[in-house]
Amino acid sequence: MKHWAKKEISHEELDKGDSSSSARYTSIGYKKQIASGYFELIDKVIYPINICPHCRSEATFHRRVQEGGDVVGNVWRAQQSEGPEGFVYSKFDYCLDCHKEFLIELYIWKREK
């Protein structure tokens, strides 16, 4: 059985989107400044949203919040791992049917020297 939510969306397809509407459309090579310095986006892994890769349900936290008016933010959990060379930022969703968490977006940022 093929689990569509595990199929990564290509960078080419994502580059067609509007980066002001979602971080997932930010192009590789984009540079930004945060409190600890300048960083360049060197890679990202993006999966289709609102489909659980475990049970294929469309009953996800993200979908529920969006349909309810998105008053609390639509990301179940976010995590950041930092090191001297940069950081990784990950976003997770949650299935309301099988009660499992799953990755929806991962960004790898390299510190500019």
PyMOL commands that set and color helices and strands:
alter all, ss='L'
color gray80, all
select helices_A, chain A and resi 4-6+11-14+23-25+61-67
alter helices_A, ss='H'
color red, helices_A
select strands_A, chain A and resi 31-34+37-46+77-83+86-94+101-111
alter strands_A, ss='S'
color yellow, strands_A
deselect
rebuild
show_as cartoon
